[in-house]
């Protein structure tokens, strides 16, 4: 009889834990998107208030502080802008000398003064991908040289591409290309726009930038305009389009004698430093063997502050994801224990370039080798609509009131299958369209991505863009809270399955 009563109590506790409280979701979004938090920009007061709010809610949910008795993982940012007059690329080919102007002929940033002159060497797409049998660096020595590479991947707009069809893999990301060049001893990386690029590249100038003070990136990356790239290639008797076509046709390295010496000068100015935080809460697993393994739930709490004197409240981006994360913490905190340990992470400085999640993966609170999966919530509050982001590039249907997209699951079919299995109970419409996107680069625009770079299965629950994205009109009353409830419930079910099942999802992209 006692065993029956215990089973009944456990079932009741589990059912109560699985119940999402919509009023709490609304209240959390309303606070995070409120005027006093002034858009939650990293290094500003509103962001710090949001971090303390998340920590307080983690404590109330019964989570433990995993950072030496604290919920806060601090990290230092450098905020700066590029000195457009002092930041230069000087290209010398024989007796010819051309100075490229930052903000006109090329774009990009680097947080420290940097100056080097070195020969330029062409490295195709700048990709080393043994899982696809592809390596632009095969038998190529780039030590001390300026690497020039195309952006994206081979056959980026071809559904039959050997990589991910029309979607990106991690190898298309500028960061992966930069790390690949750096690991091979390069002095800098210059990306050139793919000739079949769907959106024109426009170098920015004058904006303030944030970067990690402690970063694994030690060399600069700049992107040339199409015109500057064509001038660089002209001396080889080839156009970028011709070279790209050969790369895409053969899937073999193309060696191009650039014959150029390039001087790179990077000059940040108006530099200031400050601390921001990741907020972490921990629930230890109940299984003596499996509790050493970790499942992560995450969302970013920062946003973009103010623009032209108007607050950007960031209700969907990403008060919605933080509200979902807090609700998951409460549900797991109140529910029956799970076998693996759970880590809840609210990242700072995502809008500045995923800085909090890159910092975390470089300084993990739980070993990455035993981190089994990552479930990331970002922009889970709205119904997708045609917008400036997607105009003329991506077709958006008419009804997305029950839809959320799964981004990153091409890198783990096991994780995709688990989420779809759990969704059979929840009943959302699950889309993979943003996992097949090679135009807006959605894959590397959120906090799941640093984990994918480390070979950890990670998925981003994402509802898509709206006309209010990154505007003052991203406000709480526009959110679809009924759909938010379902997404949180799916994340809960998927997280519990990941934490309890004997096996874990393998990392391994679909290979065509």
Buried (B, 14 or more C-beta within 10 A) or exposed (E): EEEEEEEEEEEEEBEEBBEBBBEBBBBBBBBBBBEEBBBBBBBBEBBBBBBBBBBEBBBEBEBEBBBEEEBBBEBEBBBBBBBBEBBBBBBBBEEEEBEBBBBEBBBBBBBBBBEBEBBBBBBBBBBBBEEBEBBBBEEBEBEEBBBBBBBBBBBBBBEEBBBBBBBBBBBBBBBBBBBBBBEBEBBBBBBBBBBBBEEEBEBEEEEEBBBBBEBEBEBBBBBBBBEBBBBBBEBBEBBBBBBBBBBBEEBEBBEBEBEBBBBBBBBBEEEEEBBBBBBBBBBBBBBEEBBBBBBBBBBBBBBBBBEEEEBBBBBBBBBBBBBBBBBBBBBBBBBBBBBBBBBBBBBBBBBBBBBBBBBBBBEBBBEBEEBBBBBBBBBBBBBBBBBEBBEEEBEBEEEBEBBBBBBBBBBBBBBBEBBBEBBEEBEBEBBBBBBBBBBBBBBBBBBBBBBBBBBBBBBBBBBBBBBBBBBBBBBBEBBBBEBBBBBBBBBBBBBBBBBBBEEBBEBEBBEE
